[in-house]
Amino acid sequence: MRIIRSVPAMTVWTSGLRREGVGIGFVPTMGALHEGHRSLIRKARLACDAVVVSLFVNPTQFGPGEDYATYPRTLKDDAALCRAAGVDVLFAPSAAAMYPAGAHVSVTVGNLAQRWEGMIRPGHFDGVATVVTKLFSIVRPDRAYFGQKDFQQSVIVRRLAEDLSLGVKILVCPTVREADGLAMSSRNRYLTPVQRRVAPVLHEALQAGRTAILRGIRFGAQVARAMQRVVEQEPGVTVDYLACCDPRTLEPLARITKPAVLLGAIQLGRVRLIDNLLVRL
Ligand code: AMP
């Protein structure tokens, strides 16, 4: 496995492969890799000739007061995981390498970025869309793999690829969970032992929402209340949102007549957790 840190070196490598007709699979990450990331790498490895993983903690998707400075950076462990998973190239640029001239021009996302995560983290999805566009133009993949764990991100990235004709097939892969249901996340390592015991309540709330729908409840507000009741049983948890939405537009559903996505975000102390569940009727 090669570790490439410079943008020109990465471009040279991918241009060479593309000339030879090699199909490139790409898994963009911010590092601190876990089983969730590994599942994306595995899918890419099975479907593509060459696999590129990027490790880049992108400053432009963090707001002031967020955890950019303290985000876990574990290059050695990440490289070992990638090597064992059969990755061909680990692309790990610095912020200066990615934004040598600053970030004057960027990609702006429409309504999809205004709700939920976008409401709580203004500018976040513009930062994500911009860095994904940049990474796609450097790596020039045929297929790119994203996790359902970040549902709103996956919807936005699909639209990004489609609306800007980026020529990349976007694959969204299932959320990998701990045994107690907690969605794996690089940020889970911030949880104290007490918070870690409480954290699965988010998944439990989403499951309660799904059960309500499967039992015939068709009012989105009622489903949201069913989820809220579960979280309220745990003191010390703040709900950012728990909502029953259209999986394409992410608008809240008043009446549930088609598949829905349950979106949730909570705060445990200073740690934010997000999760979601798709419900097919
Ligand atoms: P991150 O490093 O958190 O930016 O995540 C990189 C990619 O891995 C994104 O597409 C995430 O949605 C995906 N991902 C993160 N956690 C999980 C998980 N538990 N299961 C599946 N995919 C995940």
Residues whose N, C-alpha, C, O or C-beta is under 5 A from the ligand:
A	BS01	AMP	P28 T29 M30 G31 G36 H37 Y145 F146 G147 Q148 K149 D150 C173 P174 T175 V176 A183 M184 S185
